[in-house]
Amino acid sequence: MGSKEIQILVEKYWAGKTSPTEEAKLKAWYSEHADGTDPETERYFSMLGNFAKIKSDPSISIELPENTSVRRINQPSRFNYTYLSRIAAVLIIAMGLTLIWKMQPNNISTATTEEVYTQEEIQQSYEEAKSALLLIASKLNKGKDAVGQLDKFSETKKRISE
């Protein structure tokens, strides 16, 4: 076998495209010519260490498509905790709403004002509220007078500055 053929077989071997018979030829050549006559080819084989002792099994064949992406095994996969926190938040909200719903009384009855209060009590409440609001309005009107005096002060200040 010529050096060029061996070089082609070695390149084919490192690309992973050799058949078991080609690997056997390559191993036989290496065991015969491991005397240092072709240093470049021996450099390829020195990477393997004991290349001549490796035996290929023709029954094993692995074929992957060319564009197959393979994940490295030694990298541990990371768990994404954001999804877990979102699920926990939804569960907490659902449990809270369920608890609030369960705590509500079942029979809520509304009473009309005629049933609870008499007309006299309603009229008395109206008069008290009316007098309280009139008192508040009179106090606010006093503040309105003070604001009017501030307007006079501003006008005077404006005349002086002109």
Phi, psi and omega in degrees: 000137182277165181295326180293319178296319179296318179299317179296317179296321180295315179297320178294323179296313181291337175279349178081028184243018180271151175271165179301325179291322178292323177295321178296318177298318181295319178293320179295318179296319181295318180294333178277324188248031180276029183265000177097013180288328179239090187294328182293317179291321179294334177295322177298315184287333180293339177293332180275340182085258181265069184296323184292337182274350181283131179244132181267149178253113184292343182283342180270126176216123179244122179236119177245145174298159185295323185260032180280129176264129182242128179281140178293136184284327186282355177267120179287143178282143182262137178274134181269109184280348180293321178296320179296320180291325177295317179296318179297320179296317179296318179295320179295317179296317180296318179294321178297315178295322178295318179296317178297318181296320181290332182280346180291138177292146185284319185251093176261116180249136178256136180255141177281160183293333180292328182284327187269313185247151174274168181295325179297317179295323179294316180296319180296318178297320179297315182295319179295318179294320180296315180294322179294320180291324177295322178297316179296320181295321180293324178292323179290326178295328176297320177295330179294323178295319180295323178292324177297322178292326175295324177297319178298318179299319180294318179296319178296317179298323180293319180294324181290320183289342180280000000 
